[in-house]
Amino acid sequence: MKVTVVGAGAVGASCAEYIAMKNFASEVVLLDIKEGYAEGKAMDLMQTASLNGFDTKITGVTNDYSQTASSDICVITSGIPRKPGMTREELIGINAGIVKTVSSNLIEHSPETIIVVVSNPMDTMTYLVHKATGLPKHRIIGMGGALDSARFKYRLAEALGAPISDVDGMVIGGHSDTGMVPLTRMATRNGVPVSKFLSEERLNQVKEDTKVGGATLTKLLGTSAWYAPGAAVSALVQSIACDQKKMIPCSTLLNGEYGLSDICIGVPVILGRKGIEQIVEIELTDAEKAHISESAQGVRKTNDLLEF
């Protein structure tokens, strides 16, 4: 199993680290345009192999896509990160050109690959990869919902005073501060609805804290987060590589599901060796339907800024 990660910045390096540490890939190729940068990150990571007990080979390359040939899964993290006060949508002008070029280069050398998109604005960049490459829809996956759901579970556990292993919850909708739809109604603690433990007011606070999770970290760190995004990517990649059939919210191209078409947005999917093997349609309340419809409108506004 060969995995390529494009972009050796904090997010890309974290992706490579978590994938390697899980020890399911034979090789991870880390590619960057900055001379020697990916090579240095790869060497540093490989020097942890004996300490962390993994045998995955991590190879760093400078802008040489021939080294990515025959990759089973490719992860695109490249692009500029968010700065304080910057929305994901403001990134589109720069990152669209980068993502389009990167995806084309990857497919040239790995025509059967599955692509995982991390670059922001993530739903729009996922849609761009669909339009620019023409790959089957099951082979293009946006990472956002996996990260948003992890942040939701963190906030739920915090509010409950519970170990996070007790908590389950899911976020659908767009990967943006205004587009996320945390499904508090379906969140549970060991199968018991969290509404049994938390007031409506506290649950609403959890929801709002989740929606601004990325912005909160950007304000604190001065740039985008990297540990949780890297871990979210590694979970997606492992479910695909190991054919685990996990249900994870991801940005996927919809063709009528949830009443939406010609848009990439976060919904629960089954991830296996073929990529997205099933889109799971869950029953939503009228309020939840209204929220995801509003979220889709926001994603479409950003998509309209794309130039194909």
Secondary structure, DSSP 8 states (H G I E B T S, - for coil): -EEEEE--SHHHHHHHHHHHHHT--SEEEEEESSTTHHHHHHHHHHTTHHHHT---EEEEEES-GGGGTT-SEEEE--S----TT--SGGGHHHHHHHHHHHHHHHHHH-TT-EEEE-SSSHHHHHHHHHHHH---GGGEEE-HHHHHHHHHHHHHHHHHT--GGGEE--EEE-SSTTTEEE-GGG-EETTEEGGGTS-HHHHHHHHHHHHTHHHHHHHHHSS---HHHHHHHHHHHHHHHTT--EEEEEEEEEESGGG-EEEEEEEEEEEETTEEEEE------HHHHHHHHHHHHHHHHHHTT---
